[in-house]
């Protein structure tokens, strides 16, 4: 097999086809990375995780080629498409390295740049680097405004709210979460409501926490089964436990565990994609 690879490489070089072949390879994996990003948010996450794992090295080869060529359009699109995969696999240092390198380059696709910025800020958050996370989110928010991207504004403001929550600045977190929902009334507010419930719990306002989390639970149970249902059930169960509703808390916690186990999902943080 290695002999065949060497022969093929030599033939491409001798026929001046190597660069074109590498470019076509990179463009193919640019599209694949976007499909992975969407797939890991959809109803077939287990299979898409396997697809991504199987072709991860090819994606990295394409990404590194784009970086070496200073091709920001391809590099940013691939890195932006893979950031959620990297988070889900715990590959934070790799994601940080690739996203930082890609975002140093220019691209005409400002939407792809905004997605990559969200990924970089989210990885900074996973490393407890709140200052860099907020700085990158602010850059991304400015791009979303420039693009008139209401859904993108919701995403960034939500994640800024999460960052403030992790910092213990609950008032600022509440402000940004509410601003996010207001920025795009068409977006699903389930995560925002759930985070508002978590903040109320941290502030020892258990009645308000139940209001937000029950609201999130009612909405999420109308959707397809997935990590969002499991996550909301888990945190609602925790508040119910604190209020002494042990039977329902146990029921929800067990249902949450079953979904996480069945989907083989490990949630790293609570970031919005």
C-alpha positions as CSV (number, residue, x, y, z in Angstrom):
1,X,0.0,0.0,0.0
2,X,2.8,2.4,0.9
3,X,4.5,1.6,-2.4
4,X,1.3,2.5,-4.3
5,X,1.0,5.8,-2.4
6,X,4.6,6.7,-3.3
7,X,4.0,5.8,-6.9
8,X,0.8,7.8,-7.1
9,X,2.5,10.8,-5.5
10,X,5.5,10.6,-7.9
11,X,3.1,10.5,-10.9
12,X,1.2,13.5,-9.7
13,X,4.4,15.4,-9.2
14,X,5.8,14.4,-12.6
15,X,2.6,15.5,-14.4
16,X,2.3,18.8,-12.5
17,X,-1.0,17.6,-11.0
18,X,-0.1,17.5,-7.3
19,X,-1.3,21.0,-6.4
20,X,-4.6,20.5,-8.2
21,X,-5.2,17.2,-6.6
22,X,-4.4,18.7,-3.1
23,X,-6.8,21.6,-3.8
24,X,-9.6,19.2,-4.9
25,X,-9.0,17.1,-1.8
26,X,-9.2,20.2,0.4
27,X,-12.4,21.4,-1.2
28,X,-14.0,18.0,-0.8
29,X,-13.2,18.0,3.0
30,X,-14.4,21.6,3.2
31,X,-17.8,20.4,2.3
32,X,-17.5,17.3,4.5
33,X,-16.6,19.5,7.5
34,X,-19.8,21.5,7.0
35,X,-21.8,18.3,6.8
36,X,-20.1,17.0,10.0
37,X,-21.1,20.2,11.8
38,X,-24.7,19.9,10.8
39,X,-24.7,16.1,11.4
40,X,-23.5,16.5,15.0
41,X,-26.5,18.8,15.7
42,X,-29.1,16.6,14.0
43,X,-30.9,13.3,14.7
44,X,-28.2,11.0,13.4
45,X,-25.3,12.2,15.7
46,X,-24.0,8.7,16.5
47,X,-23.4,7.9,12.8
48,X,-22.0,11.4,12.0
49,X,-19.5,11.0,14.9
50,X,-18.3,7.8,13.3
51,X,-18.0,9.4,9.9
52,X,-16.0,12.3,11.4
53,X,-13.7,9.9,13.3
54,X,-13.1,7.9,10.2
55,X,-12.1,10.9,8.1
56,X,-10.6,13.1,10.7
57,X,-7.0,12.7,9.5
58,X,-8.1,13.6,5.9
59,X,-9.8,16.7,7.3
60,X,-6.6,17.7,9.1
61,X,-4.5,17.0,6.0
62,X,-6.8,19.3,4.0
63,X,-6.7,21.9,6.7
64,X,-3.0,21.9,7.1
65,X,-2.6,22.2,3.3
66,X,-4.9,25.2,3.3
67,X,-2.9,26.8,6.1
68,X,0.4,26.2,4.3
69,X,-1.2,27.8,1.2
70,X,-2.5,30.7,3.2
71,X,-5.9,29.8,1.8
72,X,-8.2,31.4,4.5
73,X,-11.4,30.5,2.8
74,X,-10.7,26.8,3.0
75,X,-8.9,26.8,6.3
76,X,-11.6,28.8,8.1
77,X,-14.4,26.7,6.6
78,X,-12.8,23.4,7.7
79,X,-11.8,24.6,11.2
80,X,-15.2,26.2,11.7
81,X,-16.9,23.0,10.6
82,X,-14.9,20.8,12.9
83,X,-14.9,22.8,16.2
84,X,-18.0,21.1,17.7
85,X,-16.5,17.7,16.8
86,X,-13.3,18.7,18.5
87,X,-15.2,19.8,21.6
88,X,-17.2,16.6,21.7
89,X,-14.1,14.5,21.5
90,X,-12.2,16.6,24.1
91,X,-9.6,17.7,21.5
92,X,-9.5,21.2,22.9
93,X,-5.8,21.9,22.3
94,X,-6.0,20.7,18.7
95,X,-9.1,22.9,18.1
96,X,-7.4,25.9,19.7
97,X,-4.3,25.5,17.5
98,X,-6.2,25.0,14.3
99,X,-8.8,27.8,14.8
100,X,-6.2,30.3,15.9
101,X,-4.1,29.6,12.8
102,X,-7.1,29.6,10.4
103,X,-8.5,32.9,11.8
104,X,-5.2,34.7,11.2
105,X,-6.0,34.4,7.5
106,X,-8.6,36.3,5.5
107,X,-11.7,34.9,3.9
108,X,-14.5,36.5,1.8
109,X,-17.0,34.3,3.6
110,X,-17.8,36.4,6.7
111,X,-20.5,33.9,7.8
112,X,-17.9,31.1,7.9
113,X,-15.6,33.4,9.8
114,X,-18.3,34.1,12.4
115,X,-18.9,30.4,12.9
116,X,-15.2,29.8,13.4
117,X,-15.0,32.7,15.9
118,X,-17.9,31.1,17.9
119,X,-15.9,27.9,18.0
120,X,-12.7,29.6,19.1
121,X,-14.5,31.5,21.8
122,X,-16.2,28.3,23.0
123,X,-12.9,26.5,23.3
124,X,-11.5,29.4,25.2
125,X,-14.4,29.0,27.6
126,X,-13.7,25.3,28.0
127,X,-10.2,26.3,29.2
128,X,-11.6,28.9,31.6
129,X,-10.1,31.7,29.6
130,X,-13.0,34.0,30.0
131,X,-11.3,37.2,28.8
132,X,-10.3,35.7,25.4
133,X,-13.7,34.0,25.1
134,X,-15.6,37.3,25.5
135,X,-13.1,39.2,23.3
136,X,-13.6,36.7,20.4
137,X,-17.4,36.6,21.0
138,X,-17.5,40.4,20.7
139,X,-15.7,40.2,17.4
140,X,-18.1,37.5,16.2
141,X,-21.1,39.6,17.4
142,X,-19.9,42.6,15.3
143,X,-19.7,40.3,12.3
144,X,-23.2,39.0,12.9
145,X,-24.6,42.5,13.1
146,X,-22.7,43.3,9.8
147,X,-24.4,40.3,8.2
148,X,-27.8,41.1,9.7
149,X,-27.7,37.6,11.0
150,X,-30.4,37.4,13.8
151,X,-29.9,33.7,14.5
152,X,-26.1,34.3,14.7
153,X,-26.7,37.2,17.2
154,X,-28.8,34.9,19.3
155,X,-26.0,32.3,19.3
156,X,-23.3,34.7,20.3
157,X,-25.3,36.5,23.0
158,X,-26.3,33.2,24.4
159,X,-22.7,32.1,24.6
160,X,-21.6,35.4,26.1
161,X,-24.3,34.9,28.7
162,X,-22.9,31.4,29.4
163,X,-19.5,32.9,29.8
164,X,-20.8,35.5,32.3
165,X,-22.5,32.6,34.1
166,X,-19.3,30.6,34.4
167,X,-17.6,33.8,35.7
168,X,-20.2,34.1,38.4
169,X,-21.6,37.4,37.0
170,X,-25.2,36.3,37.1
171,X,-26.8,39.7,36.4
172,X,-24.7,40.1,33.2
173,X,-25.5,36.5,32.2
174,X,-29.3,37.2,32.5
175,X,-29.0,40.3,30.5
176,X,-27.1,38.7,27.6
177,X,-29.4,35.6,27.6
178,X,-32.5,37.7,27.4
179,X,-30.9,39.9,24.7
180,X,-30.2,36.8,22.7
181,X,-33.8,35.6,22.8
182,X,-34.9,39.1,21.8
183,X,-32.4,39.3,18.9
184,X,-34.1,36.4,17.1
185,X,-37.6,35.5,18.3
186,X,-37.7,32.7,15.7
187,X,-34.9,30.8,17.4
188,X,-35.6,28.0,19.9
189,X,-35.3,29.6,23.4
190,X,-35.0,26.3,25.2
191,X,-31.3,26.6,26.0
192,X,-31.7,30.2,27.2
193,X,-34.6,29.3,29.4
194,X,-32.7,26.3,30.9
195,X,-29.7,28.5,31.6
196,X,-31.9,31.1,33.2
197,X,-33.2,28.3,35.4
198,X,-29.6,27.3,36.3
199,X,-28.7,30.9,37.2
200,X,-31.8,31.2,39.4
201,X,-30.8,28.0,41.1
202,X,-27.3,29.4,41.7
203,X,-28.9,32.5,43.2
204,X,-31.0,30.2,45.5
205,X,-34.2,31.3,43.9
206,X,-35.6,27.8,43.5
207,X,-39.2,28.8,42.6
208,X,-37.9,30.9,39.7
209,X,-35.5,28.1,38.7
210,X,-38.5,25.7,38.5
211,X,-40.4,28.2,36.3
212,X,-37.7,28.5,33.8
213,X,-36.7,24.8,33.8
214,X,-40.3,23.5,33.6
215,X,-40.8,25.9,30.7
216,X,-37.7,24.5,29.0
217,X,-38.8,20.9,29.7
218,X,-42.3,21.4,28.3
219,X,-40.8,22.7,25.0
220,X,-38.0,20.3,24.7
221,X,-40.2,17.3,25.1
222,X,-42.1,18.3,22.0
223,X,-38.8,17.8,20.0
224,X,-36.9,14.7,18.8
225,X,-35.0,12.8,21.5
226,X,-31.5,14.0,22.0
227,X,-28.9,15.6,24.2
228,X,-31.0,18.7,24.8
229,X,-33.8,16.6,26.3
230,X,-31.3,14.8,28.5
231,X,-29.6,18.0,29.6
232,X,-32.9,19.8,30.5
233,X,-34.2,16.7,32.4
234,X,-31.0,16.4,34.3
235,X,-31.0,20.0,35.6
236,X,-34.7,20.0,36.3
237,X,-34.1,16.9,38.3
238,X,-31.4,18.6,40.3
239,X,-33.8,21.5,41.3
240,X,-36.6,19.1,42.1
241,X,-34.2,17.3,44.4
242,X,-33.4,20.5,46.2
243,X,-37.1,21.2,46.6
244,X,-37.8,17.8,48.0
245,X,-39.7,16.3,45.0
246,X,-37.5,13.2,45.1
247,X,-39.8,10.8,43.2
248,X,-40.0,13.0,40.1
249,X,-36.4,14.0,40.4
250,X,-35.3,10.4,40.3
251,X,-37.5,9.6,37.4
252,X,-36.1,12.5,35.3
253,X,-32.5,11.8,36.3
254,X,-32.9,8.2,35.2
255,X,-34.5,9.2,31.9
256,X,-31.7,11.7,31.3
257,X,-29.0,9.0,31.9
258,X,-30.7,6.6,29.5
259,X,-30.6,9.2,26.7
260,X,-27.0,10.1,27.3
261,X,-26.0,6.5,27.4
262,X,-28.1,5.5,24.3
263,X,-26.7,8.4,22.3
264,X,-23.2,7.9,23.6
265,X,-23.0,11.6,24.1
266,X,-20.7,13.4,26.5
267,X,-21.6,17.1,26.7
268,X,-18.6,19.4,27.2
269,X,-20.1,22.5,28.7
270,X,-23.4,24.0,27.7
271,X,-22.4,26.1,24.6
272,X,-24.7,27.0,21.8
273,X,-23.6,26.0,18.3
